[in-house]
Structures are given as structure tokens and as C-alpha cells.
Amino acid sequence: MKIYFISFCLFFVLTTQAQKQEVQKCIEIFFEGFHQKDSAKIKLVCSDKIILQSIIENSVKGNKLSTESAAEFYKSIASIPSNTKFIEKILSYNIQIDGSMAHVWAPYEFYLNDKLSHSGVNTFTLFKEKDSWKIIYLIDTRRK
């Protein structure tokens, strides 16, 4: 009986870890496409109905919530000038999964031409569609 319990626990841990790796890989593909300015690659891991929002923190003007359509987002990625150097460094991943829904909390630092531009947190909500995870919601905070 003890061996069955240990086997079940081991199976559960391995399954959970494998799902977390799938979710993290989805986010990593998103950022690979972002850094390569490849909106087609980003679309591979995003739902057609993705919601994109940002909270811009400003102590003088107050905080602002902005919403961007998927079409605007993809167009802005594709139109980044080739001489613009940028990288968004993900500092860590906190992944939670319940069935076909996952949530990822990912603090980041954004560098533009090798200088820290801003930092904050990305939060992604994902939906497991058939056999693959798709990003359905992305909101981030941005502060100088």
C-alpha cells in the first residue's frame, strides 16, 4: 500500500512539473517572437481573442490603464525599427495551474539600447486548447 501511495505522489509531482514546463515554454516562445520582432511566432502561442493591457505607474500623473488590441500589438511588434535594440529579461516565473487554466506571474526588467527603461510584472492567463497552451490575457505593470 505504501508503494502505491509513493508512486501516486511521484506521478502527481512529475505531471504537475511537466505542465508547468509546458506553460513556461509557451511564455518563452512569446518572448522569442517578441525579441525577434516576429509577430507570426507570437501568434502561435496566443489566442485569437487575446486581451492585452498595461498599468503605467506614474506618481505625478497617477496610474493609467491602457488596452491594446491584438492587431495593434502585432503591428507594433512588426514595425520596431531594425536598429532598435531591446530585451525584456524575465526574472522569475510563478506558475499556477488548475485543469485547463494557468496563471503566470513574471517580474521583468526592460532594456532599450542597453539601458534599463522600466520594470514591472507580467501576468499571463493561459487556456489549454486541445493539446497546447494559449495566452488569453496579458497585463503588465510598468514603472521607471
Secondary structure, DSSP 8 states (H G I E B T S, - for coil): -HHHHHHHHHHHHHHHHHHHHHHHHHHHHHHHHHHTT-HHHHHHTEEEEEEEEEEE--TTT--EEEEE-HHHHHHHHHTS-TT--EEEEE---EEEEETTEEEEEEEEEEEETTEEEEEEEEEEEEEEETTEEEEEEEEEEEB-
